[in-house]
Amino acid sequence: MSQEIERYLQAGTRANTRRSYQQAIEHFEVSWGGFLPATSDAIVRYLVDHAGTLASSTLKLRLAALAQWHVSQGFPDPTKTPLVRQVLKGIRTLHPKPEKQAEPLQLRELEQCVAWLEQTGATARVEGDLPRLLRCWRDRALLLIGFWRAFRSDELCRLQVEHIQVRAGEGMQLFLPWSKGDRDNQGQSYQAPALARLCPVQAYSDWISLAGIARGPVFRGIDRWGHLSEQGLHPHSVIPLLRSVLKGAGLPAELYSSHSLRRGFATWATRSGWDQKALMGYVGWRDAKSALRYVDSTGLFPGQLRPLSPSLAAETVPELPSPGARPGS
């Protein structure tokens, strides 16, 4: 019975959260030499010792992990004392650090990547290089779905074929049983548009058809012989995959991360006239601060792009003009 209880307790906590909390506890105990259960004085010394080296957001995560450990073990939470809170506030004041942000993948860069993948894939088809063709079609689908749906790496890697419905010429519906914003694990459906260019629906259909995938993970590993893995890609593999494509397309790959797709879409939507409420509803953000962190407000595209309707109705999905086009051209 205890094993069953433990299984449900594990399921009630995100895997990423469990890993982060475990690493935080190990850092406190092993790296710093702290003892558990801890006192508030020990917590304060821990914060002070790392004030100049760790960002305040990292320290807050460490405190959350320590708080969770104490509560789960039945001990008083030493992180909630006024002294700890005041010290953390002082650290934020005396050691401000700019938040690291990934470079947004702008629409013109996305188009450049897709063009390179399509050209490389076409060459691979002519040469009979199935492994390279598979990778090109997989990566094109991943980039376009990731951009137009503003998905995180883990969301892309957890997409299942049986949870996706395609309506040719209209769009696609993607269901995720859980996501970071879905705290109650109710599951959520997302819509993606069918577009005349840079179409995520067509890219997905091309990839699934070529790979012959009927069930299971959409995005999988591909070995040197063109064999597909039964397992989905790991979220950590998305960054090297994305940078490999960027490098192949002649772009400075080191500037981008897996968040670049999400930031790229948020920036494009904002510059295209979406209001904050529409953007938050489409992406799934509940906190306005979270949304604003993803928007790059420096300047405009050369030529304002027409907005992609959040309703995703087929008749309102526009043909995307080239990034350099003038309005109305």
KOLROZA-770117 format. One line per field, with one value per residue (C-alpha): chain; residue number from 1; x, y, z; residue in three letters. Coordinates in steps of 0.5 Angstrom, whole numbers, plus 500, padded with zeros to 3 digits. Example, Ala and Ser with C-alpha at 12.3 -4.5 7.8 and 13.67 -1.06 7.14 Angstrom:
% KOLROZA-770117
voti <- c(A,A)
lovex <- c(1,2)
u <- c(525,527)
v <- c(491,498)
w <- c(516,514)
torse <- c(ALA,SER)
***
This chain:
% KOLROZA-770117
voti <- c(A,A,A,A,A,A,A,A,A,A,A,A,A,A,A,A,A,A,A,A,A,A,A,A,A,A,A,A,A,A,A,A,A,A,A,A,A,A,A,A,A,A,A,A,A,A,A,A,A,A,A,A,A,A,A,A,A,A,A,A,A,A,A,A,A,A,A,A,A,A,A,A,A,A,A,A,A,A,A,A,A,A,A,A,A,A,A,A,A,A,A,A,A,A,A,A,A,A,A,A,A,A,A,A,A,A,A,A,A,A,A,A,A,A,A,A,A,A,A,A,A,A,A,A,A,A,A,A,A,A,A,A,A,A,A,A,A,A,A,A,A,A,A,A,A,A,A,A,A,A,A,A,A,A,A,A,A,A,A,A,A,A,A,A,A,A,A,A,A,A,A,A,A,A,A,A,A,A,A,A,A,A,A,A,A,A,A,A,A,A,A,A,A,A,A,A,A,A,A,A,A,A,A,A,A,A,A,A,A,A,A,A,A,A,A,A,A,A,A,A,A,A,A,A,A,A,A,A,A,A,A,A,A,A,A,A,A,A,A,A,A,A,A,A,A,A,A,A,A,A,A,A,A,A,A,A,A,A,A,A,A,A,A,A,A,A,A,A,A,A,A,A,A,A,A,A,A,A,A,A,A,A,A,A,A,A,A,A,A,A,A,A,A,A,A,A,A,A,A,A,A,A,A,A,A,A,A,A,A,A,A,A,A,A,A,A,A,A,A,A,A,A,A,A,A,A,A,A,A)
lovex <- c(1,2,3,4,5,6,7,8,9,10,11,12,13,14,15,16,17,18,19,20,21,22,23,24,25,26,27,28,29,30,31,32,33,34,35,36,37,38,39,40,41,42,43,44,45,46,47,48,49,50,51,52,53,54,55,56,57,58,59,60,61,62,63,64,65,66,67,68,69,70,71,72,73,74,75,76,77,78,79,80,81,82,83,84,85,86,87,88,89,90,91,92,93,94,95,96,97,98,99,100,101,102,103,104,105,106,107,108,109,110,111,112,113,114,115,116,117,118,119,120,121,122,123,124,125,126,127,128,129,130,131,132,133,134,135,136,137,138,139,140,141,142,143,144,145,146,147,148,149,150,151,152,153,154,155,156,157,158,159,160,161,162,163,164,165,166,167,168,169,170,171,172,173,174,175,176,177,178,179,180,181,182,183,184,185,186,187,188,189,190,191,192,193,194,195,196,197,198,199,200,201,202,203,204,205,206,207,208,209,210,211,212,213,214,215,216,217,218,219,220,221,222,223,224,225,226,227,228,229,230,231,232,233,234,235,236,237,238,239,240,241,242,243,244,245,246,247,248,249,250,251,252,253,254,255,256,257,258,259,260,261,262,263,264,265,266,267,268,269,270,271,272,273,274,275,276,277,278,279,280,281,282,283,284,285,286,287,288,289,290,291,292,293,294,295,296,297,298,299,300,301,302,303,304,305,306,307,308,309,310,311,312,313,314,315,316,317,318,319,320,321,322,323,324,325,326,327,328,329)
u <- c(500,506,509,502,502,509,507,501,506,511,506,503,510,513,519,523,521,523,530,531,529,533,539,538,538,544,547,545,548,554,556,555,556,549,545,537,533,536,535,533,540,543,539,541,548,547,544,549,555,552,549,554,555,547,542,536,531,536,536,529,528,533,529,523,526,528,521,518,523,522,514,514,518,514,519,517,519,526,525,519,522,522,530,530,526,529,536,533,531,537,541,536,538,545,547,542,543,540,535,538,534,534,535,528,528,525,520,526,530,525,524,531,532,526,528,535,532,527,533,537,532,530,538,537,531,535,541,537,539,533,537,538,531,528,532,530,523,523,526,522,516,519,521,514,510,514,514,507,504,510,511,517,522,518,511,514,518,511,507,503,501,494,493,493,488,489,484,487,487,484,489,491,489,494,492,497,495,499,504,507,501,496,497,491,493,487,490,489,488,491,490,495,494,494,498,500,507,511,505,506,500,503,510,507,503,510,514,509,508,515,517,510,509,502,502,507,511,511,519,524,531,534,540,545,541,535,531,527,527,521,522,521,526,529,527,535,536,532,537,543,538,536,543,545,539,541,548,547,542,548,546,549,547,550,545,539,536,530,526,528,522,517,520,520,513,511,515,512,505,506,509,503,498,496,494,497,490,490,497,496,490,493,500,497,500,496,501,502,510,511,508,512,519,518,517,522,520,526,524,519,520,522,514,509,506,499,496,495,488,488,481,485,479,481,478,482,489,493,498,504,508,515,519,521,515,511,504,499,505)
v <- c(500,505,504,506,512,514,513,518,523,522,523,529,533,535,531,537,540,534,534,541,540,534,538,544,539,536,543,545,538,536,542,547,542,544,539,538,539,546,553,559,562,556,558,565,563,559,565,570,565,565,572,574,568,565,569,571,567,561,562,563,556,553,556,553,546,547,549,543,538,540,540,534,531,534,539,547,551,555,559,563,567,575,574,570,574,580,577,575,582,585,580,582,590,589,584,585,581,582,576,572,571,567,571,571,567,572,570,571,567,561,562,561,555,552,553,550,544,543,544,539,534,535,533,527,525,525,522,516,519,517,518,525,526,524,529,534,533,532,538,542,540,541,548,550,547,550,557,557,554,557,551,549,544,539,540,539,532,530,530,524,522,519,526,530,531,534,538,539,546,549,547,542,540,538,535,535,531,536,542,547,552,546,545,541,536,537,536,542,542,547,549,551,554,552,557,558,559,556,551,547,543,541,540,535,531,530,528,523,520,519,516,512,513,511,512,514,520,525,527,521,520,517,513,513,508,511,507,511,510,508,514,521,526,528,536,537,535,540,546,542,540,547,550,545,547,554,553,549,555,560,563,565,558,560,566,561,556,552,558,562,559,561,568,569,568,572,578,577,577,583,587,584,587,582,585,582,578,575,573,570,566,563,561,559,564,566,571,578,578,571,574,580,577,573,579,583,590,593,596,593,588,591,592,591,583,582,579,571,571,568,565,560,560,558,564,569,565,570,568,570,576,576,579,585,586,593,593,592,589)
w <- c(500,502,495,492,496,494,487,487,491,485,480,484,483,476,474,473,480,483,480,482,489,490,487,491,497,495,494,501,505,501,497,503,509,512,516,516,519,519,523,520,522,518,512,513,513,506,503,505,503,496,495,490,486,485,482,487,483,484,491,492,488,494,499,496,496,503,505,502,505,512,511,508,514,519,521,522,516,517,511,513,518,517,518,512,508,510,508,501,500,501,497,491,492,493,488,482,476,469,467,462,456,449,443,440,433,428,423,417,421,422,414,413,417,414,407,409,411,405,400,404,405,397,396,401,397,390,393,397,404,408,415,413,410,416,420,416,416,423,425,420,423,430,429,426,431,436,433,432,438,442,446,451,449,454,451,444,446,450,443,442,435,438,441,435,430,423,419,412,410,416,422,427,434,439,446,452,458,462,462,466,466,467,475,476,470,467,460,455,447,443,436,431,424,417,413,406,408,414,415,421,419,413,416,421,416,411,417,420,413,411,418,418,425,427,435,440,440,435,435,436,435,429,428,423,419,419,425,429,437,440,445,444,444,451,452,453,446,443,444,440,435,434,434,429,424,425,424,418,415,417,423,429,433,440,441,441,446,446,449,442,439,444,445,437,437,443,439,433,435,439,433,429,433,438,445,451,453,446,447,454,452,446,449,456,460,467,469,465,468,465,458,458,459,453,448,445,444,440,434,429,423,416,414,419,419,418,425,425,428,435,433,428,424,417,413,418,417,413,408,411,407,407,413,408,405,405,408,403,398)
torse <- c(MET,SER,GLN,GLU,ILE,GLU,ARG,TYR,LEU,GLN,ALA,GLY,THR,ARG,ALA,ASN,THR,ARG,ARG,SER,TYR,GLN,GLN,ALA,ILE,GLU,HIS,PHE,GLU,VAL,SER,TRP,GLY,GLY,PHE,LEU,PRO,ALA,THR,SER,ASP,ALA,ILE,VAL,ARG,TYR,LEU,VAL,ASP,HIS,ALA,GLY,THR,LEU,ALA,SER,SER,THR,LEU,LYS,LEU,ARG,LEU,ALA,ALA,LEU,ALA,GLN,TRP,HIS,VAL,SER,GLN,GLY,PHE,PRO,ASP,PRO,THR,LYS,THR,PRO,LEU,VAL,ARG,GLN,VAL,LEU,LYS,GLY,ILE,ARG,THR,LEU,HIS,PRO,LYS,PRO,GLU,LYS,GLN,ALA,GLU,PRO,LEU,GLN,LEU,ARG,GLU,LEU,GLU,GLN,CYS,VAL,ALA,TRP,LEU,GLU,GLN,THR,GLY,ALA,THR,ALA,ARG,VAL,GLU,GLY,ASP,LEU,PRO,ARG,LEU,LEU,ARG,CYS,TRP,ARG,ASP,ARG,ALA,LEU,LEU,LEU,ILE,GLY,PHE,TRP,ARG,ALA,PHE,ARG,SER,ASP,GLU,LEU,CYS,ARG,LEU,GLN,VAL,GLU,HIS,ILE,GLN,VAL,ARG,ALA,GLY,GLU,GLY,MET,GLN,LEU,PHE,LEU,PRO,TRP,SER,LYS,GLY,ASP,ARG,ASP,ASN,GLN,GLY,GLN,SER,TYR,GLN,ALA,PRO,ALA,LEU,ALA,ARG,LEU,CYS,PRO,VAL,GLN,ALA,TYR,SER,ASP,TRP,ILE,SER,LEU,ALA,GLY,ILE,ALA,ARG,GLY,PRO,VAL,PHE,ARG,GLY,ILE,ASP,ARG,TRP,GLY,HIS,LEU,SER,GLU,GLN,GLY,LEU,HIS,PRO,HIS,SER,VAL,ILE,PRO,LEU,LEU,ARG,SER,VAL,LEU,LYS,GLY,ALA,GLY,LEU,PRO,ALA,GLU,LEU,TYR,SER,SER,HIS,SER,LEU,ARG,ARG,GLY,PHE,ALA,THR,TRP,ALA,THR,ARG,SER,GLY,TRP,ASP,GLN,LYS,ALA,LEU,MET,GLY,TYR,VAL,GLY,TRP,ARG,ASP,ALA,LYS,SER,ALA,LEU,ARG,TYR,VAL,ASP,SER,THR,GLY,LEU,PHE,PRO,GLY,GLN,LEU,ARG,PRO,LEU,SER,PRO,SER,LEU,ALA,ALA,GLU,THR,VAL,PRO,GLU,LEU,PRO,SER,PRO,GLY,ALA,ARG,PRO,GLY,SER)
***
